[in-house]
């Protein structure tokens, strides 16, 4: 039982993340797509955020990073995939792709020593998919979003790690409000959409400028 002596305070919140995510999955399987399932999911996102904050302020355990990815795979990988299939069985191929690439993204994350993120974080993907389903988005929008996000998760596009306390506070208020009001999912989609799209545009523009410079140099030669 030595493992309990190595568990840190941050790890406790990681376990809570997994438990909330698992509870959300079970709720959807037993009772369908109801507000309580989304509330449990939002609680898992809070636990994940507190986990990261506490880990930065206190002593880290030797397996905290691995535990965090395992918990995230449940809450931000399995839950949105199950939700998609429960919403429409026809979404199964996209749900399977989303889950597979979520696991792949989390596994790669554990091998990298990088302050920001390569690829869209699984949490952001889960927030987008769950929000679309909660506002009763159409099949094609959800399928296309899941397909695009799956590949963006394993892309080499750099996404910033949010550290600004003001941004954290805004996100916290939005998520708390979303527990009670489904309309707040629109705000979640706007915020996450900006986060996902801006680095993509920046990457495309950067490559376009590089090609332009190369063409100018080649002409001068």
C-alpha positions as a Markdown table, in Angstrom:
| # | Residue | x | y | z |
|---|---|---|---|---|
| 1 | Unk | 0.0 | 0.0 | 0.0 |
| 2 | Unk | 3.0 | 2.3 | -0.4 |
| 3 | Unk | 1.2 | 3.9 | -3.3 |
| 4 | Unk | -0.9 | 6.0 | -1.0 |
| 5 | Unk | 2.2 | 7.5 | 0.6 |
| 6 | Unk | 3.2 | 8.8 | -2.9 |
| 7 | Unk | -0.1 | 10.3 | -3.8 |
| 8 | Unk | -0.1 | 14.1 | -3.7 |
| 9 | Unk | -3.0 | 16.5 | -3.1 |
| 10 | Unk | -3.0 | 17.3 | -6.8 |
| 11 | Unk | -3.5 | 13.6 | -7.5 |
| 12 | Unk | -6.6 | 13.6 | -5.4 |
| 13 | Unk | -8.2 | 16.1 | -7.7 |
| 14 | Unk | -7.0 | 14.0 | -10.7 |
| 15 | Unk | -9.0 | 11.1 | -9.2 |
| 16 | Unk | -12.0 | 13.4 | -8.8 |
| 17 | Unk | -11.7 | 14.3 | -12.4 |
| 18 | Unk | -11.9 | 10.7 | -13.4 |
| 19 | Unk | -14.7 | 9.9 | -11.0 |
| 20 | Unk | -16.8 | 12.8 | -12.2 |
| 21 | Unk | -16.1 | 11.8 | -15.8 |
| 22 | Unk | -17.1 | 8.2 | -15.1 |
| 23 | Unk | -20.2 | 9.3 | -13.3 |
| 24 | Unk | -21.2 | 11.4 | -16.4 |
| 25 | Unk | -20.7 | 8.4 | -18.6 |
| 26 | Unk | -22.8 | 6.2 | -16.4 |
| 27 | Unk | -25.6 | 8.8 | -16.2 |
| 28 | Unk | -25.8 | 9.1 | -20.0 |
| 29 | Unk | -25.9 | 5.3 | -20.3 |
| 30 | Unk | -28.6 | 4.9 | -17.7 |
| 31 | Unk | -30.8 | 8.0 | -18.2 |
| 32 | Unk | -29.8 | 9.5 | -21.5 |
| 33 | Unk | -28.6 | 12.9 | -22.4 |
| 34 | Unk | -29.8 | 15.0 | -19.5 |
| 35 | Unk | -28.5 | 18.2 | -17.8 |
| 36 | Unk | -27.1 | 16.3 | -14.8 |
| 37 | Unk | -24.6 | 14.5 | -17.1 |
| 38 | Unk | -23.3 | 17.8 | -18.4 |
| 39 | Unk | -23.1 | 19.1 | -14.8 |
| 40 | Unk | -20.9 | 16.1 | -13.9 |
| 41 | Unk | -18.7 | 16.8 | -16.9 |
| 42 | Unk | -18.2 | 20.4 | -15.9 |
| 43 | Unk | -17.3 | 19.3 | -12.4 |
| 44 | Unk | -14.6 | 17.1 | -14.0 |
| 45 | Unk | -13.2 | 20.1 | -15.9 |
| 46 | Unk | -13.0 | 22.0 | -12.6 |
| 47 | Unk | -11.2 | 19.1 | -10.9 |
| 48 | Unk | -8.8 | 19.1 | -13.8 |
| 49 | Unk | -8.1 | 22.8 | -13.5 |
| 50 | Unk | -7.7 | 22.6 | -9.7 |
| 51 | Unk | -5.4 | 19.6 | -10.2 |
| 52 | Unk | -3.0 | 21.6 | -12.4 |
| 53 | Unk | -3.1 | 24.7 | -10.1 |
| 54 | Unk | -2.3 | 22.6 | -7.0 |
| 55 | Unk | 0.4 | 20.7 | -8.8 |
| 56 | Unk | 2.2 | 23.9 | -9.6 |
| 57 | Unk | 2.0 | 25.2 | -6.0 |
| 58 | Unk | 2.8 | 22.0 | -4.1 |
| 59 | Unk | 5.0 | 19.0 | -4.4 |
| 60 | Unk | 4.3 | 16.7 | -7.3 |
| 61 | Unk | 4.0 | 12.9 | -7.1 |
| 62 | Unk | 6.2 | 10.7 | -9.3 |
| 63 | Unk | 3.2 | 9.5 | -11.4 |
| 64 | Unk | 1.0 | 12.7 | -11.4 |
| 65 | Unk | 1.4 | 13.3 | -15.1 |
| 66 | Unk | 0.4 | 9.8 | -16.1 |
| 67 | Unk | -2.6 | 9.9 | -13.7 |
| 68 | Unk | -3.7 | 13.2 | -15.2 |
| 69 | Unk | -3.7 | 11.7 | -18.7 |
| 70 | Unk | -5.5 | 8.6 | -17.6 |
| 71 | Unk | -8.2 | 10.7 | -16.0 |
| 72 | Unk | -8.5 | 13.0 | -19.0 |
| 73 | Unk | -8.9 | 10.0 | -21.3 |
| 74 | Unk | -12.1 | 9.1 | -19.3 |
| 75 | Unk | -13.6 | 12.6 | -18.9 |
| 76 | Unk | -12.5 | 14.2 | -22.1 |
| 77 | Unk | -12.1 | 11.2 | -24.4 |
| 78 | Unk | -14.6 | 8.5 | -23.4 |
| 79 | Unk | -17.4 | 10.8 | -22.2 |
| 80 | Unk | -17.8 | 12.9 | -25.4 |
| 81 | Unk | -17.5 | 9.7 | -27.5 |
| 82 | Unk | -20.2 | 8.0 | -25.5 |
| 83 | Unk | -22.3 | 11.2 | -25.7 |
| 84 | Unk | -22.0 | 11.3 | -29.5 |
| 85 | Unk | -23.1 | 7.7 | -29.9 |
| 86 | Unk | -26.1 | 8.2 | -27.5 |
| 87 | Unk | -27.0 | 11.3 | -29.5 |
| 88 | Unk | -27.0 | 9.5 | -32.8 |
| 89 | Unk | -25.7 | 6.0 | -33.5 |
| 90 | Unk | -24.6 | 7.2 | -36.9 |
| 91 | Unk | -21.9 | 9.2 | -35.2 |
| 92 | Unk | -20.1 | 6.1 | -34.0 |
| 93 | Unk | -17.3 | 6.3 | -36.6 |
| 94 | Unk | -16.5 | 9.9 | -35.7 |
| 95 | Unk | -16.8 | 9.1 | -31.9 |
| 96 | Unk | -14.4 | 6.2 | -32.4 |
| 97 | Unk | -11.9 | 8.4 | -34.2 |
| 98 | Unk | -12.3 | 11.1 | -31.6 |
| 99 | Unk | -11.6 | 8.6 | -28.8 |
| 100 | Unk | -8.6 | 7.0 | -30.5 |
| 101 | Unk | -7.0 | 10.3 | -31.3 |
| 102 | Unk | -7.7 | 11.6 | -27.8 |
| 103 | Unk | -5.7 | 8.7 | -26.4 |
| 104 | Unk | -3.0 | 9.2 | -28.9 |
| 105 | Unk | -2.7 | 12.9 | -28.1 |
| 106 | Unk | -2.6 | 12.2 | -24.3 |
| 107 | Unk | 0.1 | 9.6 | -24.8 |
| 108 | Unk | 2.2 | 11.9 | -26.9 |
| 109 | Unk | 1.7 | 14.7 | -24.3 |
| 110 | Unk | 3.3 | 12.5 | -21.6 |
| 111 | Unk | 6.5 | 12.0 | -23.7 |
| 112 | Unk | 7.0 | 15.7 | -24.4 |
| 113 | Unk | 8.7 | 18.3 | -22.2 |
| 114 | Unk | 7.0 | 21.4 | -23.6 |
| 115 | Unk | 5.5 | 24.4 | -21.7 |
| 116 | Unk | 2.6 | 24.8 | -24.2 |
| 117 | Unk | 0.6 | 22.2 | -26.2 |
| 118 | Unk | 1.2 | 20.4 | -29.5 |
| 119 | Unk | -2.3 | 20.0 | -30.9 |
| 120 | Unk | -5.6 | 21.0 | -29.4 |
| 121 | Unk | -6.0 | 19.9 | -25.8 |
| 122 | Unk | -8.5 | 17.1 | -25.2 |
| 123 | Unk | -10.4 | 19.3 | -22.7 |
| 124 | Unk | -11.1 | 21.9 | -25.5 |
| 125 | Unk | -12.3 | 19.2 | -27.9 |
| 126 | Unk | -14.6 | 17.7 | -25.2 |
| 127 | Unk | -16.0 | 21.2 | -24.4 |
| 128 | Unk | -16.8 | 21.8 | -28.1 |
| 129 | Unk | -18.4 | 18.4 | -28.8 |
| 130 | Unk | -20.5 | 18.4 | -25.6 |
| 131 | Unk | -21.6 | 22.0 | -26.2 |
| 132 | Unk | -22.8 | 21.2 | -29.7 |
| 133 | Unk | -24.8 | 18.2 | -28.4 |
| 134 | Unk | -26.3 | 20.1 | -25.5 |
| 135 | Unk | -27.6 | 22.8 | -27.9 |
| 136 | Unk | -28.9 | 20.0 | -30.2 |
| 137 | Unk | -26.5 | 20.7 | -33.0 |
| 138 | Unk | -27.2 | 19.0 | -36.3 |
| 139 | Unk | -25.5 | 15.7 | -37.3 |
| 140 | Unk | -23.2 | 17.1 | -39.9 |
| 141 | Unk | -21.9 | 19.9 | -37.7 |
| 142 | Unk | -21.0 | 17.5 | -34.9 |
| 143 | Unk | -19.5 | 14.9 | -37.3 |
| 144 | Unk | -17.4 | 17.5 | -39.1 |
| 145 | Unk | -16.3 | 19.1 | -35.8 |
| 146 | Unk | -15.3 | 15.7 | -34.4 |
| 147 | Unk | -13.4 | 14.8 | -37.5 |
| 148 | Unk | -11.5 | 18.1 | -37.7 |
| 149 | Unk | -10.8 | 18.2 | -34.0 |
| 150 | Unk | -9.5 | 14.6 | -34.0 |
| 151 | Unk | -6.7 | 15.6 | -36.4 |
| 152 | Unk | -6.0 | 18.9 | -34.8 |
| 153 | Unk | -5.4 | 17.1 | -31.5 |
| 154 | Unk | -2.5 | 15.2 | -33.0 |
| 155 | Unk | -1.3 | 18.1 | -35.1 |
| 156 | Unk | 2.0 | 19.9 | -34.6 |
| 157 | Unk | 0.2 | 23.3 | -34.2 |
| 158 | Unk | 1.2 | 25.0 | -31.0 |
| 159 | Unk | -1.6 | 25.9 | -28.7 |
| 160 | Unk | -0.8 | 28.2 | -25.7 |
| 161 | Unk | -1.3 | 27.0 | -22.1 |
| 162 | Unk | -3.6 | 29.5 | -20.4 |
| 163 | Unk | -2.0 | 31.0 | -17.4 |
| 164 | Unk | -3.8 | 34.4 | -17.1 |
| 165 | Unk | -5.9 | 34.3 | -13.8 |
| 166 | Unk | -8.4 | 36.7 | -15.4 |
| 167 | Unk | -9.0 | 34.4 | -18.3 |
| 168 | Unk | -9.3 | 31.5 | -15.8 |
| 169 | Unk | -11.9 | 33.5 | -13.9 |
| 170 | Unk | -13.9 | 34.2 | -17.0 |
| 171 | Unk | -13.8 | 30.5 | -18.0 |
| 172 | Unk | -14.8 | 29.5 | -14.5 |
| 173 | Unk | -17.9 | 31.8 | -14.5 |
| 174 | Unk | -18.9 | 30.5 | -17.9 |
| 175 | Unk | -18.7 | 26.9 | -16.9 |
| 176 | Unk | -20.5 | 27.4 | -13.6 |
| 177 | Unk | -23.2 | 29.2 | -15.5 |
| 178 | Unk | -23.4 | 26.4 | -18.0 |
| 179 | Unk | -24.3 | 24.0 | -15.2 |
| 180 | Unk | -27.6 | 25.8 | -14.8 |
| 181 | Unk | -28.2 | 27.4 | -18.2 |
| 182 | Unk | -27.7 | 25.4 | -21.5 |
| 183 | Unk | -27.5 | 28.7 | -23.4 |
| 184 | Unk | -24.1 | 29.3 | -21.9 |
| 185 | Unk | -22.9 | 26.6 | -24.3 |
| 186 | Unk | -22.9 | 29.3 | -27.0 |
| 187 | Unk | -20.3 | 31.2 | -25.0 |
| 188 | Unk | -18.3 | 28.1 | -24.5 |
| 189 | Unk | -18.3 | 27.5 | -28.3 |
| 190 | Unk | -17.3 | 31.1 | -29.0 |
| 191 | Unk | -14.4 | 31.0 | -26.5 |
| 192 | Unk | -13.1 | 27.5 | -27.5 |
| 193 | Unk | -13.6 | 28.3 | -31.2 |
| 194 | Unk | -11.3 | 31.3 | -30.9 |
| 195 | Unk | -8.8 | 29.2 | -29.1 |
| 196 | Unk | -8.8 | 26.5 | -31.8 |
| 197 | Unk | -8.9 | 28.7 | -34.9 |
| 198 | Unk | -6.4 | 31.5 | -34.0 |
| 199 | Unk | -3.3 | 29.2 | -33.9 |
| 200 | Unk | -4.4 | 27.5 | -37.1 |
| 201 | Unk | -4.6 | 30.9 | -38.9 |
| 202 | Unk | -1.3 | 31.9 | -37.4 |
| 203 | Unk | 0.3 | 28.7 | -38.6 |
| 204 | Unk | -1.1 | 29.1 | -42.1 |
| 205 | Unk | 0.0 | 32.7 | -42.4 |
| 206 | Unk | 3.4 | 31.8 | -41.1 |
| 207 | Unk | 3.9 | 29.2 | -43.7 |
| 208 | Unk | 2.6 | 31.5 | -46.4 |
| 209 | Unk | 5.1 | 34.2 | -45.4 |
| 210 | Unk | 7.9 | 31.6 | -45.4 |
| 211 | Unk | 7.0 | 30.5 | -49.0 |
| 212 | Unk | 6.8 | 34.1 | -50.1 |
| 213 | Unk | 10.3 | 34.8 | -48.7 |
| 214 | Unk | 11.7 | 31.7 | -50.4 |
| 215 | Unk | 10.2 | 32.8 | -53.7 |
| 216 | Unk | 11.8 | 36.3 | -53.4 |
| 217 | Unk | 15.1 | 34.8 | -52.5 |
| 218 | Unk | 15.0 | 32.3 | -55.4 |
| 219 | Unk | 14.2 | 35.2 | -57.8 |
| 220 | Unk | 17.2 | 37.2 | -56.5 |
| 221 | Unk | 19.5 | 34.3 | -57.0 |
